[in-house]
Amino acid sequence: MKAPSKAEYYRGVRMAPYDLIKEVSVAMLLSLVVIVVLSAILSSPDVPSATIQSWAKADPVDFVTTATAGLGGNSTVANYGPPYNNGSGSVQNLGFFSPQRWAGVHVRTDPTNDFVLQPVLQGSPNDSAVQDAITTFNNASGTQQQSWVNAYTKALDKAKVSGSTVSVPDGDYGPVPVLMNRMLELALSGGLDGLLLTSGMFYQTDYTKPLLFMNDGGYLAGLAQDQSLTGNQWGMMNETGRYPGQAWLWLYTMWYQIPPYSGSSNADLMVVLTMVGLSALLVLVPFIPGVRDLPRLIPIHRLIWRQHYAEMAGHRPRGFVPRPHPEPRPSTK
């Protein structure tokens, strides 16, 4: 038997004229209008990337103060704890449960050498004054080093900035002023950003050291304050210049705003454990009695798929026109 023609196959099926090009053009035009309007209303500022260079230019005294703390091993990172060192300043635990300690130190960071001495040494290969300052500092006792650092840190309260130099009242600071002024010069030139990225890998994409160094200062906190990202609001920013940021992390950031998370020094660990529990609960939904029965007890899906269930029950909805099917060809055998 000859197969039916296209007209015969679709006979009885309700149809309407359809202009795909026209519909796509109208949809694109409307989308463009909506995008332009929303961009004008909800636009975010095009904030440049935060760098050590921009920090040194914006607040050289804060930069030098942070570098001095790093030199003396008195910074937050220096006492942080795993995964950076063996400190305990930022270790979180819930009783005996302390995965931070269990993981141990696997991103070892020494602010004195990693943030100050090594970058200065690499950035001043032919500067004898800087070389002598590093040698003097390394050869001094720990007590002497701390004495120089503490005295210079206190003097920074009366510091004055002149070009790429920070001057303080006279005092016994040893080689610290030479090292700090060289650090400031490197930072202002942009060289320190590159020196802190240096590693043995071909691609220099590990931003751990520059971010840790900047986090010890007040510059990033000031930028967060300007963008209303200090943590007392519910939200996050993915990267500068982008709106609305990491909206998909709302469930994580929400917990930090409510007790007991909001007042706990172990909030990070508590939030992680909460999200692990919720994720496990989601995976186990098909196996939890009561929860897995909700679709049957609240059959919203039957309303959405009412035509399908009507057909399955043998009842045709009003206006339904069955599609004719061609009769099977007789066997030639």
C-alpha positions as CSV (number, residue, x, y, z in Angstrom):
1,M,0.0,0.0,0.0
2,K,1.3,3.4,-0.9
3,A,2.3,5.6,2.1
4,P,0.0,8.6,2.6
5,S,1.1,12.0,1.4
6,K,2.0,14.8,3.8
7,A,-1.4,16.4,3.3
8,E,-3.2,13.2,4.0
9,Y,-1.1,12.4,7.1
10,Y,-1.8,15.8,8.7
11,R,-5.5,15.8,7.6
12,G,-7.7,16.8,10.6
13,V,-4.8,18.3,12.6
14,R,-5.6,21.9,13.5
15,M,-2.9,24.2,12.1
16,A,-2.2,28.0,12.0
17,P,0.1,30.1,9.9
18,Y,3.5,30.6,11.6
19,D,6.3,33.0,10.7
20,L,9.4,31.9,12.5
21,I,11.6,34.8,11.3
22,K,9.1,37.4,12.4
23,E,8.7,35.8,15.8
24,V,12.5,35.5,16.4
25,S,13.0,39.1,15.3
26,V,10.3,40.4,17.6
27,A,11.6,38.3,20.5
28,M,15.2,39.6,20.0
29,L,14.0,43.2,19.8
30,L,12.0,42.9,23.0
31,S,14.9,41.2,24.7
32,L,17.2,44.0,23.7
33,V,14.8,46.6,25.1
34,V,14.5,44.7,28.4
35,I,18.3,44.3,28.6
36,V,19.0,48.0,28.0
37,V,16.4,49.1,30.5
38,L,17.6,46.7,33.2
39,S,21.2,47.6,32.5
40,A,20.4,51.3,33.1
41,I,18.5,50.6,36.3
42,L,20.6,47.8,37.8
43,S,24.0,48.6,36.5
44,S,27.0,48.2,38.8
45,P,30.1,50.3,38.8
46,D,33.1,49.2,36.8
47,V,35.5,48.8,39.7
48,P,39.1,48.1,38.7
49,S,40.9,45.0,40.0
50,A,42.5,45.4,43.4
51,T,46.3,45.0,43.3
52,I,49.2,45.6,45.6
53,Q,50.2,48.5,43.4
54,S,46.8,50.2,43.8
55,W,47.0,49.5,47.6
56,A,50.4,51.1,47.8
57,K,49.2,54.2,45.9
58,A,46.0,54.6,47.8
59,D,47.5,54.1,51.3
60,P,51.3,53.7,51.5
61,V,51.4,53.9,55.3
62,D,49.0,51.0,55.6
63,F,51.0,49.1,53.1
64,V,54.3,49.6,55.0
65,T,52.6,48.9,58.3
66,T,51.4,45.5,56.9
67,A,54.7,44.7,55.4
68,T,56.4,45.5,58.7
69,A,54.1,43.1,60.5
70,G,54.9,40.5,58.0
71,L,58.6,41.1,58.4
72,G,58.3,40.6,62.2
73,G,56.0,37.5,61.9
74,N,53.2,39.4,63.7
75,S,50.6,39.4,61.0
76,T,47.3,37.5,60.9
77,V,48.6,35.1,58.3
78,A,51.8,34.4,60.3
79,N,49.7,33.1,63.2
80,Y,46.8,31.7,61.1
81,G,47.4,28.0,61.4
82,P,46.7,25.2,58.9
83,P,46.9,25.1,55.9
84,Y,49.5,27.9,56.0
85,N,51.6,27.2,59.2
86,N,51.4,25.7,62.6
87,G,49.8,28.7,64.3
88,S,46.4,28.5,66.0
89,G,45.0,32.0,65.5
90,S,42.3,31.1,63.0
91,V,41.8,27.3,63.6
92,Q,38.2,26.3,63.7
93,N,36.8,23.2,65.5
94,L,33.7,21.8,67.0
95,G,35.0,19.9,70.1
96,F,37.3,17.1,68.9
97,F,36.1,17.7,65.3
98,S,38.8,19.8,63.6
99,P,39.4,18.9,59.9
100,Q,41.5,22.0,59.5
101,R,44.1,20.5,61.8
102,W,43.7,17.0,60.4
103,A,44.5,18.3,56.9
104,G,47.7,19.8,58.2
105,V,50.0,22.4,56.6
106,H,50.0,21.9,52.9
107,V,50.3,25.5,51.6
108,R,53.2,26.5,53.8
109,T,53.5,30.3,54.0
110,D,56.2,32.2,55.9
111,P,55.3,36.0,55.7
112,T,58.8,37.1,56.7
113,N,60.5,35.5,53.8
114,D,57.6,35.0,51.3
115,F,56.2,38.5,51.6
116,V,59.2,40.6,52.4
117,L,62.8,39.3,52.3
118,Q,62.6,37.1,49.1
119,P,60.7,39.7,47.0
120,V,63.0,42.5,48.1
121,L,66.1,40.3,47.3
122,Q,64.7,39.3,43.9
123,G,63.7,42.9,43.1
124,S,67.1,44.4,44.1
125,P,69.8,42.1,42.7
126,N,72.3,45.0,42.3
127,D,71.4,47.2,45.2
128,S,74.2,46.8,47.8
129,A,72.3,48.8,50.4
130,V,69.3,46.5,50.3
131,Q,71.6,43.4,50.2
132,D,73.4,44.6,53.3
133,A,70.0,45.4,55.0
134,I,68.8,41.8,54.4
135,T,72.1,40.3,55.7
136,T,72.0,42.5,58.8
137,F,68.4,41.5,59.5
138,N,69.0,37.8,59.0
139,N,72.1,37.8,61.2
140,A,70.4,39.5,64.1
141,S,68.9,37.6,66.9
142,G,65.1,37.1,67.1
143,T,64.9,39.5,70.1
144,Q,66.8,42.2,68.2
145,Q,64.6,41.7,65.1
146,Q,61.5,42.1,67.1
147,S,62.9,45.2,68.8
148,W,63.5,46.9,65.4
149,V,60.1,45.9,64.1
150,N,58.2,47.0,67.2
151,A,60.0,50.3,67.3
152,Y,59.4,51.0,63.6
153,T,55.7,49.9,63.8
154,K,55.2,52.4,66.7
155,A,56.9,55.2,64.7
156,L,54.6,54.6,61.7
157,D,51.9,56.4,63.7
158,K,53.8,59.6,62.9
159,A,54.9,58.6,59.4
160,K,55.1,61.1,56.5
161,V,54.9,60.1,52.8
162,S,57.1,61.8,50.3
163,G,56.9,60.2,46.8
164,S,57.9,56.6,47.1
165,T,59.4,57.0,50.6
166,V,57.8,56.7,54.0
167,S,59.8,58.7,56.7
168,V,59.4,58.3,60.4
169,P,61.0,60.1,63.4
170,D,64.6,59.0,64.2
171,G,65.0,55.9,66.2
172,D,66.7,52.5,66.5
173,Y,65.1,50.6,63.6
174,G,68.1,48.8,62.3
175,P,67.7,47.8,58.6
176,V,63.9,47.9,58.7
177,P,63.5,51.4,57.1
178,V,65.7,50.4,54.1
179,L,63.7,47.2,53.6
180,M,60.3,48.9,53.9
181,N,61.1,51.7,51.5
182,R,62.3,49.2,49.0
183,M,59.1,47.2,49.5
184,L,57.1,50.4,48.8
185,E,59.1,51.2,45.7
186,L,58.5,47.7,44.3
187,A,54.8,47.9,45.1
188,L,54.3,51.3,43.5
189,S,56.1,50.1,40.3
190,G,53.8,47.0,40.1
191,G,56.8,44.7,40.5
192,L,55.7,43.3,43.8
193,D,52.5,41.9,42.3
194,G,54.6,39.9,39.9
195,L,57.2,38.9,42.5
196,L,54.6,37.4,44.8
197,L,53.2,35.3,41.9
198,T,56.6,33.8,41.2
199,S,56.6,30.0,41.4
200,G,58.3,27.0,39.8
201,M,55.3,26.4,37.5
202,F,55.2,27.5,33.8
203,Y,52.0,29.5,34.3
204,Q,52.0,32.0,37.2
205,T,48.4,31.7,38.2
206,D,48.6,31.0,42.0
207,Y,47.4,34.2,43.7
208,T,47.6,32.7,47.2
209,K,50.5,34.8,48.4
210,P,49.4,38.3,47.1
211,L,45.9,37.7,48.4
212,L,47.1,36.6,51.9
213,F,49.5,39.6,52.0
214,M,46.7,42.0,51.0
215,N,44.3,40.4,53.5
216,D,46.7,41.4,56.4
217,G,46.2,45.1,55.6
218,G,43.2,47.4,55.8
219,Y,43.0,48.1,52.1
220,L,40.7,45.2,51.1
221,A,38.5,45.9,54.1
222,G,38.1,49.4,52.9
223,L,37.1,48.3,49.4
224,A,34.6,45.9,50.9
225,Q,33.1,48.7,53.0
226,D,32.8,50.9,49.9
227,Q,30.9,48.1,48.1
228,S,28.8,47.1,51.1
229,L,30.4,43.7,51.3
230,T,31.6,43.7,54.9
231,G,29.6,40.6,55.8
232,N,26.7,42.2,57.7
233,Q,24.6,42.0,54.5
234,W,23.2,39.1,52.7
235,G,25.1,38.8,49.4
236,M,28.3,38.3,47.6
237,M,30.2,39.8,44.7
238,N,31.8,37.4,42.2
239,E,34.2,39.9,40.6
240,T,34.3,43.7,40.2
241,G,32.2,45.1,37.4
242,R,29.8,42.1,37.3
243,Y,26.2,42.1,38.5
244,P,24.7,40.4,40.5
245,G,27.8,38.3,41.4
246,Q,27.7,34.8,42.9
247,A,23.9,34.7,43.4
248,W,24.1,30.9,43.4
249,L,25.9,31.1,46.8
250,W,22.9,32.7,48.6
251,L,22.2,29.6,50.5
252,Y,25.8,29.6,51.9
253,T,25.9,33.3,52.8
254,M,22.4,33.1,54.4
255,W,23.7,31.1,57.4
256,Y,26.2,33.7,58.4
257,Q,23.4,36.2,59.1
258,I,21.4,34.0,61.6
259,P,22.3,32.6,65.1
260,P,24.1,30.6,66.1
261,Y,26.3,31.0,63.0
262,S,26.4,34.8,63.2
263,G,28.0,34.9,66.6
264,S,30.4,31.9,66.4
265,S,34.1,31.9,65.8
266,N,33.6,28.5,64.1
267,A,31.0,29.8,61.6
268,D,32.9,28.6,58.5
269,L,33.0,25.0,59.8
270,M,29.4,25.1,60.9
271,V,28.2,26.4,57.5
272,V,30.2,23.7,55.7
273,L,28.8,20.9,57.8
274,T,25.3,22.3,57.4
275,M,25.6,22.4,53.7
276,V,27.0,18.9,53.6
277,G,24.1,17.7,55.6
278,L,21.5,19.4,53.4
279,S,23.2,18.1,50.2
280,A,23.1,14.5,51.6
281,L,19.5,15.0,52.5
282,L,18.8,16.0,48.9
283,V,20.5,13.0,47.5
284,L,18.7,10.7,49.9
285,V,15.2,12.0,49.2
286,P,14.1,8.9,47.2
287,F,15.0,6.7,50.2
288,I,13.3,8.7,53.0
289,P,9.8,7.5,53.9
290,G,7.3,10.3,53.9
291,V,9.5,12.7,52.0
292,R,9.6,10.5,48.9
293,D,5.8,10.2,49.1
294,L,5.1,13.9,48.8
295,P,4.5,13.8,45.0
296,R,1.8,11.2,45.6
297,L,0.3,13.1,48.5
298,I,0.5,16.5,46.8
299,P,-0.1,15.6,43.2
300,I,0.7,18.9,41.6
301,H,2.3,17.0,38.7
302,R,-1.1,15.5,37.7
303,L,-2.4,19.0,37.2
304,I,0.5,19.9,34.9
305,W,0.3,16.7,33.0
306,R,-3.5,16.5,33.0
307,Q,-3.8,15.8,29.3
308,H,-1.4,12.9,29.5
309,Y,-3.3,11.3,32.5
310,A,-6.6,11.9,30.7
311,E,-5.3,10.0,27.7
312,M,-4.0,7.2,29.9
313,A,-7.4,6.9,31.5
314,G,-9.0,6.6,28.1
315,H,-10.7,10.0,28.2
316,R,-10.0,12.5,25.4
317,P,-9.9,16.2,26.3
318,R,-12.4,18.4,24.5
319,G,-11.1,19.5,21.1
320,F,-8.6,16.7,20.8
321,V,-8.3,15.4,17.2
322,P,-6.5,12.1,16.9
323,R,-3.8,11.9,14.2
324,P,-4.5,9.3,11.6
325,H,-1.8,6.7,11.2
326,P,-1.1,5.0,7.9
327,E,-2.1,1.4,7.6
328,P,0.7,-1.2,7.6
329,R,1.9,-2.4,4.2
330,P,1.0,-6.0,3.4
331,S,3.8,-8.4,3.6
332,T,5.4,-9.4,0.3
333,K,6.4,-12.8,1.7
